[in-house]
Amino acid sequence: MRAVIVDCAIYREGCRTQGPSDFSDALAEARAGGDAFLWIGLHEPTEKEFDLVSSEFGLHPLAVEDALSAHQRPKLEVYDDSLFAVLKPVIYEPESDTVTTGELMVFVGDSFVVTVRHGEGAPLAAVRHRLEADPGVLRHGPTAVLYAVSDAVVDAYIEVGAELQTDLEELEAEVFAPNGGESKNTASRIYTFKRQVLEFRRATVPLAQPMLRLSSPGLPFVDEHAQPFFRDVSDHLTRANEQVEALDRLLSDILSAHLAQMSVRQNDDMRKISAWAAMAAVPTMVAGVYGMNFDHMPELEWVWGYPAVILLMVVCEVGLYRLFKRRGWL
């Protein structure tokens, strides 16, 4: 269990205190004091390892199943003995220009907070350090932890959205460059980018409803004084969702513009091919006519017949070339 438990501490009056090493005894001590709570952080526990925690804290079996499966949409569930929230942290990897999502489950109950992290995108260590440096916020108990975790996750959404916006501007400049979009990988890059935005959207959009519920009164295990703070998180999340929607629309527009450019280039190529084919058809036709083996044909016995036919071919070719050039086919 020590490898699974990332951190376990009792917080009294906003300050971290020394407590029993066993989390069962630590929970009992936190509840006995009345002004303290226990925060235990877990990283990718197995079912057997999490059974010890769930039985001690009285977590609902459905919430435990969701916390172990780690393939959940962001949501908020209220049970008899706890509040269960699912968040999807997002990190941006600049080396590969990709978006990676993790999963973070938060159980809030009577004098305890249990966080379960899956993946590498959860900023729990930084959140814990920031809260421990601000006892005034941590004094509000488990609600402060839920708020700080939600705020950190949503702030990361805005940062990732800004990074994706920068990448999108670079892709847009490449596609609309004079010779841009000619690479065979351009459409593939746009589709890959769109999948990154879709992954980002799956993390941000479903979280809007849980944040609205947290900012509304009457929710158990949530301090009523925290509603304005959750409302602020909800406002930031709205900004993030607007960023995602804008990115998705711009990507669709860029893809449509790229496909239109490819269609225009193909039409130009076909016009050029057709023009050259028409120019090649005229001398071929004239030479084909005079290559037929008939005894009686005009100009066969005429001294100037051959130069006249060559001159006719040249005049036709020059005329066709000027016509196609004026119409922009060549």
C-alpha positions as CSV (number, residue, x, y, z in Angstrom):
1,M,0.0,0.0,0.0
2,R,2.9,2.4,0.6
3,A,3.6,2.4,-3.2
4,V,0.0,3.2,-3.9
5,I,-0.5,5.9,-1.2
6,V,1.3,9.0,-2.5
7,D,0.6,11.1,0.5
8,C,-1.5,10.8,3.7
9,A,-1.8,13.7,6.1
10,I,-4.1,15.2,8.8
11,Y,-4.9,18.9,8.4
12,R,-6.1,20.8,11.5
13,E,-7.0,24.5,11.3
14,G,-5.4,24.6,7.8
15,C,-2.0,23.3,9.0
16,R,-0.5,19.9,8.3
17,T,0.0,17.9,11.5
18,Q,1.7,14.7,12.5
19,G,-0.6,11.8,12.8
20,P,-0.7,8.0,12.8
21,S,1.0,6.3,9.9
22,D,-2.0,4.0,9.5
23,F,-4.8,5.8,7.6
24,S,-7.5,4.1,9.6
25,D,-6.1,5.5,12.9
26,A,-5.5,8.8,11.1
27,L,-9.2,9.0,10.0
28,A,-10.4,8.3,13.6
29,E,-8.1,11.0,15.0
30,A,-9.3,13.5,12.4
31,R,-13.0,12.8,13.2
32,A,-12.4,12.9,17.0
33,G,-10.9,16.4,16.8
34,G,-13.9,17.9,14.9
35,D,-11.8,20.6,13.4
36,A,-9.5,18.4,11.2
37,F,-9.7,16.2,8.1
38,L,-7.6,13.5,6.5
39,W,-6.4,13.8,2.9
40,I,-5.1,10.6,1.3
41,G,-3.8,10.5,-2.2
42,L,-3.7,7.3,-4.2
43,H,-2.1,6.5,-7.6
44,E,-3.6,3.8,-9.8
45,P,-4.6,1.4,-7.0
46,T,-5.6,-2.1,-7.8
47,E,-9.0,-3.5,-6.7
48,K,-7.5,-5.3,-3.8
49,E,-5.5,-2.3,-2.6
50,F,-8.5,0.1,-2.9
51,D,-10.7,-2.3,-1.0
52,L,-8.8,-1.4,2.2
53,V,-9.5,2.3,1.6
54,S,-13.1,2.0,0.5
55,S,-14.1,-0.2,3.4
56,E,-12.6,2.1,5.9
57,F,-14.0,5.3,4.5
58,G,-17.4,3.8,3.6
59,L,-17.2,4.6,-0.1
60,H,-20.1,3.6,-2.3
61,P,-19.4,0.5,-4.5
62,L,-20.5,2.2,-7.7
63,A,-18.1,5.1,-7.1
64,V,-15.3,2.6,-6.2
65,E,-16.0,0.8,-9.5
66,D,-15.7,4.1,-11.4
67,A,-12.5,5.0,-9.6
68,L,-10.9,1.7,-10.5
69,S,-12.0,1.5,-14.2
70,A,-10.5,5.0,-15.0
71,H,-12.5,5.4,-18.2
72,Q,-15.2,7.9,-17.0
73,R,-16.6,11.1,-18.2
74,P,-16.3,14.1,-15.9
75,K,-19.2,14.0,-13.5
76,L,-20.4,14.6,-10.0
77,E,-22.3,12.0,-8.0
78,V,-23.8,12.4,-4.5
79,Y,-24.0,9.3,-2.3
80,D,-25.1,8.9,1.3
81,D,-21.6,9.0,2.9
82,S,-19.6,11.0,0.3
83,L,-19.5,13.2,-2.7
84,F,-17.8,11.7,-5.8
85,A,-16.3,13.9,-8.6
86,V,-14.5,12.8,-11.7
87,L,-12.2,15.2,-13.5
88,K,-10.0,14.7,-16.6
89,P,-6.7,16.7,-16.3
90,V,-5.1,17.6,-19.6
91,I,-1.4,18.2,-20.3
92,Y,0.2,19.5,-23.5
93,E,3.4,17.8,-24.7
94,P,5.4,20.4,-26.8
95,E,7.8,17.9,-28.1
96,S,5.1,16.0,-30.0
97,D,2.4,18.7,-30.1
98,T,-0.1,16.3,-28.6
99,V,-2.7,16.5,-25.8
100,T,-2.6,13.8,-23.1
101,T,-5.5,13.3,-20.7
102,G,-5.4,11.6,-17.3
103,E,-8.2,10.9,-14.8
104,L,-8.7,12.2,-11.3
105,M,-11.3,11.0,-8.9
106,V,-12.1,12.9,-5.7
107,F,-14.1,11.5,-2.8
108,V,-15.3,14.1,-0.2
109,G,-16.9,13.0,3.0
110,D,-17.1,13.5,6.7
111,S,-13.6,14.7,7.7
112,F,-11.8,13.1,4.7
113,V,-10.7,13.6,1.1
114,V,-9.6,10.7,-1.0
115,T,-8.0,11.4,-4.4
116,V,-7.3,8.7,-6.9
117,R,-5.1,9.6,-9.8
118,H,-4.7,7.7,-13.1
119,G,-2.1,8.8,-15.7
120,E,0.4,11.7,-15.4
121,G,-1.8,14.7,-16.0
122,A,-3.1,15.3,-12.5
123,P,-1.5,18.3,-10.7
124,L,-2.1,17.0,-7.2
125,A,1.4,17.5,-5.8
126,A,1.5,21.1,-6.8
127,V,-2.1,21.6,-5.4
128,R,-1.2,20.1,-2.1
129,H,1.9,22.2,-1.7
130,R,0.0,25.4,-2.7
131,L,-2.7,24.6,-0.2
132,E,-0.3,23.9,2.6
133,A,1.3,27.3,1.9
134,D,-2.1,29.0,2.4
135,P,-3.7,27.7,5.6
136,G,-6.5,30.3,5.3
137,V,-7.9,28.4,2.3
138,L,-7.2,24.9,3.7
139,R,-9.0,25.8,7.0
140,H,-12.3,25.4,5.1
141,G,-11.8,21.6,5.1
142,P,-12.4,19.0,2.4
143,T,-14.3,21.6,0.3
144,A,-11.1,23.6,-0.1
145,V,-9.3,20.6,-1.5
146,L,-12.1,19.9,-4.0
147,Y,-12.0,23.6,-5.1
148,A,-8.2,23.8,-5.4
149,V,-8.1,20.6,-7.5
150,S,-10.9,21.7,-9.8
151,D,-9.3,25.2,-10.1
152,A,-5.9,23.7,-11.0
153,V,-7.5,21.3,-13.6
154,V,-9.5,24.1,-15.3
155,D,-6.6,26.5,-15.3
156,A,-4.6,23.9,-17.1
157,Y,-7.4,23.7,-19.7
158,I,-6.9,27.4,-20.5
159,E,-3.1,27.0,-20.8
160,V,-3.5,23.9,-23.1
161,G,-6.1,25.8,-25.2
162,A,-3.6,28.6,-25.7
163,E,-0.9,26.2,-26.8
164,L,-3.3,24.6,-29.3
165,Q,-4.3,28.0,-30.6
166,T,-0.6,28.7,-31.3
167,D,-0.3,25.4,-33.2
168,L,-3.4,26.1,-35.1
169,E,-2.2,29.5,-36.2
170,E,1.0,27.9,-37.5
171,L,-1.0,25.2,-39.4
172,E,-3.3,27.8,-40.8
173,A,-0.4,29.9,-42.1
174,E,1.1,26.8,-43.7
175,V,-2.2,25.8,-45.4
176,F,-2.9,29.3,-46.8
177,A,0.7,30.0,-47.9
178,P,1.1,30.6,-51.7
179,N,2.5,27.1,-52.1
180,G,1.1,25.7,-48.9
181,G,-1.1,22.6,-48.6
182,E,0.6,20.8,-51.4
183,S,2.1,18.2,-49.1
184,K,0.3,14.8,-49.0
185,N,0.5,14.9,-45.2
186,T,-1.4,18.2,-44.8
187,A,-4.8,16.7,-44.6
188,S,-3.5,14.0,-42.3
189,R,-2.1,16.7,-40.0
190,I,-5.4,18.5,-39.9
191,Y,-7.2,15.3,-39.0
192,T,-4.7,14.5,-36.3
193,F,-5.0,18.0,-34.9
194,K,-8.8,17.7,-35.0
195,R,-8.5,14.4,-33.0
196,Q,-6.4,16.3,-30.4
197,V,-9.1,18.9,-30.1
198,L,-11.7,16.2,-29.8
199,E,-9.8,14.6,-26.9
200,F,-9.5,18.0,-25.3
201,R,-13.2,18.6,-25.7
202,R,-14.1,15.3,-24.1
203,A,-12.4,16.6,-20.9
204,T,-13.8,20.1,-20.8
205,V,-17.4,20.1,-22.0
206,P,-18.9,17.4,-19.7
207,L,-17.4,19.1,-16.7
208,A,-19.6,22.2,-17.1
209,Q,-22.6,20.6,-15.4
210,P,-20.7,19.4,-12.3
211,M,-19.2,22.8,-11.8
212,L,-22.7,24.4,-12.0
213,R,-23.9,22.0,-9.4
214,L,-21.0,22.7,-7.1
215,S,-21.7,26.4,-7.4
216,S,-25.4,25.9,-6.4
217,P,-26.7,25.7,-2.8
218,G,-27.9,22.6,-1.1
219,L,-25.1,20.2,-2.1
220,P,-24.0,17.9,0.7
221,F,-20.4,17.8,1.9
222,V,-19.8,21.2,0.3
223,D,-19.3,24.3,2.4
224,E,-21.9,26.9,1.3
225,H,-19.3,29.7,1.6
226,A,-17.4,28.0,-1.3
227,Q,-20.1,28.6,-3.9
228,P,-18.6,31.8,-5.2
229,F,-15.3,30.1,-5.7
230,F,-16.8,27.2,-7.6
231,R,-18.7,29.8,-9.6
232,D,-15.3,31.4,-10.5
233,V,-14.1,28.0,-11.6
234,S,-17.2,27.5,-13.7
235,D,-16.6,30.9,-15.4
236,H,-13.0,29.8,-16.3
237,L,-14.3,26.5,-17.6
238,T,-16.7,28.4,-19.8
239,R,-13.7,30.3,-21.3
240,A,-12.0,26.9,-21.9
241,N,-15.1,25.5,-23.6
242,E,-15.3,28.6,-25.8
243,Q,-11.7,28.0,-26.8
244,V,-12.4,24.4,-27.7
245,E,-15.4,25.3,-29.8
246,A,-13.4,28.0,-31.6
247,L,-10.6,25.6,-32.3
248,D,-13.0,23.0,-33.6
249,R,-14.7,25.5,-35.9
250,L,-11.5,26.9,-37.2
251,L,-10.1,23.4,-37.9
252,S,-13.3,22.5,-39.9
253,D,-12.9,25.7,-41.9
254,I,-9.2,25.1,-42.5
255,L,-9.9,21.5,-43.6
256,S,-12.7,22.7,-46.0
257,A,-10.4,25.4,-47.4
258,H,-7.6,22.9,-47.9
259,L,-9.9,20.5,-49.7
260,A,-11.2,23.4,-51.9
261,Q,-7.6,24.4,-52.7
262,M,-6.8,20.8,-53.7
263,S,-9.9,20.8,-55.9
264,V,-8.9,24.1,-57.6
265,R,-5.3,22.8,-58.2
266,Q,-6.7,19.6,-59.7
267,N,-9.0,21.6,-62.0
268,D,-6.0,23.8,-63.0
269,D,-4.0,20.7,-63.8
270,M,-6.9,19.2,-65.8
271,R,-7.2,22.4,-67.8
272,K,-3.5,22.4,-68.6
273,I,-3.6,18.8,-69.6
274,S,-6.7,19.4,-71.8
275,A,-5.1,22.5,-73.4
276,W,-1.9,20.6,-74.3
277,A,-3.9,17.7,-75.5
278,A,-6.0,20.0,-77.8
279,M,-2.8,21.6,-79.1
280,A,-1.3,18.1,-79.8
281,A,-4.6,17.0,-81.5
282,V,-4.4,19.6,-84.4
283,P,-1.1,18.6,-86.0
284,T,-2.0,14.9,-85.4
285,M,-5.3,15.4,-87.2
286,V,-3.7,17.2,-90.2
287,A,-0.8,14.7,-90.4
288,G,-3.3,11.9,-90.2
289,V,-5.3,13.2,-93.1
290,Y,-2.3,13.6,-95.3
291,G,-0.9,10.3,-94.3
292,M,-3.9,8.4,-95.9
293,N,-3.0,6.5,-99.0
294,F,-5.5,8.0,-101.5
295,D,-4.6,8.6,-105.1
296,H,-6.6,11.8,-105.5
297,M,-6.1,14.3,-102.7
298,P,-5.7,18.1,-102.9
299,E,-2.3,19.6,-102.8
300,L,-0.5,16.2,-103.4
301,E,1.0,17.5,-106.6
302,W,1.4,21.1,-105.5
303,V,5.0,22.2,-105.0
304,W,4.0,24.4,-102.0
305,G,1.7,21.8,-100.5
306,Y,4.1,20.6,-97.8
307,P,5.2,24.1,-96.6
308,A,1.5,25.1,-96.6
309,V,0.5,22.2,-94.4
310,I,3.4,22.9,-91.9
311,L,2.4,26.6,-91.9
312,L,-1.2,25.7,-91.2
313,M,-0.1,23.5,-88.2
314,V,2.0,26.4,-86.8
315,V,-0.8,28.9,-87.2
316,C,-3.3,26.6,-85.5
317,E,-0.8,25.9,-82.6
318,V,0.0,29.6,-82.1
319,G,-3.7,30.5,-82.2
320,L,-4.7,27.8,-79.7
321,Y,-1.8,28.7,-77.4
322,R,-2.8,32.4,-77.3
323,L,-6.4,31.4,-76.7
324,F,-5.6,29.1,-73.8
325,K,-3.1,31.5,-72.3
326,R,-5.6,34.4,-72.4
327,R,-8.2,32.2,-70.6
328,G,-5.6,31.1,-68.0
329,W,-5.5,27.5,-69.0
330,L,-1.7,27.6,-69.5
